[in-house]
Structures are given as C-alpha cells and as structure tokens.
Amino acid sequence: MTSQAKADGLFFNRTELTEEGCGAALERALGGADDGELFLEYSVSESFSFDDGRLRSASSDTSQGFGLRAIADEATAYAHGSELSDAALNRAADTVSSVTRGHDGSFQAAPPGTNRILYEDINPLSEVEFSAKTKLLADIDAYLRDKDDRVRQVMTSLTGEWQAVTILRPDGERVADIRPLVRLNIAVMAADGDTQETGSHGSGGRMGYAAFIRPDAWQASADEALRQALVKLEAVPAPAGEMEVVLGPGWPGILLHEAVGHGLEGDFNRKKTSVFAGLMGERVAAPGVTVIDDGTIEGRRGSLTVDDEGTPTSATTLIEDGVLVGFMQDRMNARLMGVAPTGNGRRQDFAHKPMPRMTNTYMLAGDRSRDEILSSVKKGLYAVNFGGGQVDITSGKFVFSASEAYLVENGKIGPAVRGATLIGNGADALTRITMVGDDMELDPGVGTCGKDGQGVPVGVGQPTLKISALTVGGTAA
C-alpha cells in the first residue's frame, strides 16, 4: 500500500473529514492568497525508561489534527485543531481567510513530485513485542553493572514514533509521507571514591527497533557511555585562555549546527537578523570549508522524503570552499527572496506553522589525517564530545560545554579535562579553520533542534577540524 493510500485511510475513512470538505475549505480560506496548505497529521508514539535497576515508566500517545495556513505577501494566518471534521475545518477557514481580504495574490505553483522514499515502510511500535523492548533496557542495565564495579547507576530510555502526514493544496495537489523514528539513550554514572561522573551515548534514525535490539548494536553504545564516564573520573581541571582547538568528527558538528547553521536559514537572512545577511557570494570561511544541509540521506534522523510543505528535500550547499552560496529555504521565504525552495520547511506538528529548519547539516571532509592535525598542535585542546550550549543568531556568539576534551601539547594527547567551555563567534571561527580532516562522520542519530519553541529531529556531522584560536573557559586555578 502506498503512503498516499495509507494516509487517505487514516484521514478520510476513520474521521469526519471528507475530501470534498477539505477542497471547499481550502478554496474559501486561500482565495486571493499567495500560498498556503492544509496539513493533516496522525501520529502514535511510545517511550520507556529504565532507571535504578527497574522499569520506571512506559507510556504511549496518539495525536491527530490539522493545520490550515494562508499567506498574503509576508503575512501569515494559521489555525489548527485536533478535531478532524469538515465542521472544524470550516471554522478554521473562516479564521485564516481574514489575511487575504483586500489581497489579490498569484498562488504559488505546487512543489515538484517525487517517487523517492528515504525510510523503511515500518511501524516501530508494532514491529517488536512490548516484552522485547523492556528486556532490552534490562539487559543494558545488567551488562553495564557487570562490566565495571565502579558503575553506580544506569539510566536508559527507548522511544519510537510513527507519523503519517498529508499536505493538500487548493489546486488539488496532495502529498503524503509515512515517517518512522526511533531513539535509544544510555547514561552511566561511575564513581571512584567521592568523585562521580556520568557518560552517555545514544543512537537513532528513521527505521525500526530491530537495528537497536541486536546485542552488537546496543553493547557498542553501552561501552561508549561507560568509557566516557571512566575517562571523566581521571580528568583534571581545564585551563583557560585563548588556544588552538581541535574538534573531533561526528557529534561535535553540533557546534557547526548551532553557531553557524541557524544563521544560514532563510528567514533570518530575509529579515537581516543573521550575521550572514547580505554576504551571498562572499568568503565567509577558510578555503577548504564546504558545508551542506542534506535531507536526502536514507534512514537518517534529520531526513525527510518531503518537508512539511510537501517540497522534496535536497542536498543544499550552503558554503562552498569558504564562499557563501546558499541558504535553507521554506516556500514563503524563498518566494520573498526570489529563489527556489530547498525542502527545509519544517514544523514540530500540526499545531505549528512551518519555518526554515535544518535537516542533516555537516561539513565535507578534507585531506588531512587526524594524526597529522593533532601533531600540528603546540598547545591546545582536543574536544571530542559536546554537551549544551548557547548561541546568539544575530551576533553569532556562542558558548559550548565540552563533555569530553583533552589537553594537547607538542602534538601529543595529554590528560582529559573537565569543565572546559568553548567561547567564540561562529562566523569568525569559520575563518580560523586551518586544517580539515579526511574522516567526516555523521552523529549517531540523537539530535533535536529547537527554534521559536518548536523541536524537530536533526542530524549533524563533520570531520576532525583544527581552529587556530578559540577562547577556552576552564576551571583550573
């Protein structure tokens, strides 16, 4: 059964919505508009958490609803509801039609079609029995407690989601997508005397649970979480000051995502609130730096067959060899900026209107080996993993905590450090990249991006990078 047939069965056979009613509401709501759509969503999700040797919680949720949007120039009217009926949709149409009064727009053409499907046609929630999911978490707990007597606590969680969406337009175009999503998280607290530290690791993607229930898969994640905790037990206070910084591959791309990626989204640049506004075609990074947002990678957490406006996702080059060449665009901002949409119109759910958002954002590999990069460092920091951070989109200033980092002196990796933070400006940091590694990795599939109160799943990635100078905030006396 096709995605369209499955979605039609959910929205038109099991609710009080009719295809005729949707068409009539769209025609009334979007008359004279420049763009807009009806977004229908049905999703089921579940989560399990295991803590202190026992199952702490198990929950499931079902959600359904619609979002109706009308756009006139740059003004947007949006109404949403959880009642899927022609009557509810008519009330919403009366509300959003107010934005088009006195406006005679030329309605945008529909997004191009695609026959591409980027994820398995699978419902994670029904793929594996309840007992197998809880046994997985119990097995992880027992495995880690048996592995090292310094383990004091193990915290694991497993989540799954199955989402069906249909996007309808007044011209009769209709696009559907069926989206699975799973995630496994493992955290370990280890202690040595009075010192306690926690390590964590996770994995996920748009697939079923089967890939995570295999022992070889979850044991690798468990081992990594334990390794991080044990490394931190031996850590010394981090120094402070400006120094050379090497960023590891994979998850450290979260710094690129936060400090640079948001500034390359279309809305911030149209409104000229991004540090990159007005710099199209100019050098914004060191030679050799190429940054891409790619929503087309099969099975990845940030990937989508179509975005939440119905536009097929794409691989969009943002920075090429250090030069700014593109922004991530939804339909409205692309129209207002005179460019093509890139398939980056995303929303958290039916209760939120779409906006330009990242999918999987990463830097391409260079030609330097990790060992070559580290051997060039006279005195600096090697940051392998990151925790939380803060970014100012307008100025580009950021502060990020390094959850795993090491001193480097005369090309040799020294002791692990605790309490290190990286402080800088995203745009400035791009120009200070002096070496790009040949080991590009994507993160294991755990990213969630927040913007204007909406959270969406994303991916990040990068190779090993050397930045000539960043301010490191430390705890050493």
Disulfide bonds with the S-S distance in Angstrom:
none
